[in-house]
Amino acid sequence: MTEKRLGVPDLVPEEEAREDTVPLLFPVLEGFGPHAKSLFLGNLAAAEDPECLLEAGITETLNVSINMFPGPLTLSDGTHIRRYQLGMIDGEGNDPHLLAAAVYTVEGLMRGYVPAKPHYPKHRKGHVLVHCRGGRSRSVALIALWLSSFARDAFESFDAALAHLRALRGLDENYPLPPMLALAEEVRMRNLLGMATKP
């Protein structure tokens, strides 16, 4: 059995628990927005691995787990990784406005760049990693919603984006978990992303 980590449920299957110790990064979309950023789907282990992030050119991470917190991290070139978090549980009980806020956070990170100041930790423009614990459910539902709302040139619908992410991540139809898919559907049906939402 792998070492027990804070926040990892006891019922996590052994195969998943082993996989969660390995840094995993999957490039989802490249060259997006005015800063030509790439979006990556990954897991907590990748978010905590400085060599993995440096090689991928990632300088910002968005964590959508509510019970896990990747710590401060500085890459070997001195770049301080910027951490963002909008925590959700991987099950029922999330408010759809929170998922919509996470979608807008991805949009802001992918289109914009907040410059550093002399008294801020050293930073540079780079790519964006969205992750949860394993990168199977919360982050997949979030990215599929963002792709189908703000990257419609590449993904014409939520289902098309979801199919792409499942193939990329090697997931079957069990992931994302049903409550996360229902939450994404509620965001769309309530039009919480406004004109960005694909009918």
Secondary structure by P-SEA (a helix, b strand, c coil): cccccccccccccaaaaaaaabbbbbbccccccccbbbbbbbcccccccaaaaaaacccbbbbcccccccccccccccbbbbbbbbcccccccccaaaaaaaaaaaaaaacbbbbbcccccbbbbbbbbbbccccccaaaaaaaaaaacccccccccaaaaaaaaaaaaccccccccaaaaaaaaaaaaaccccccccc
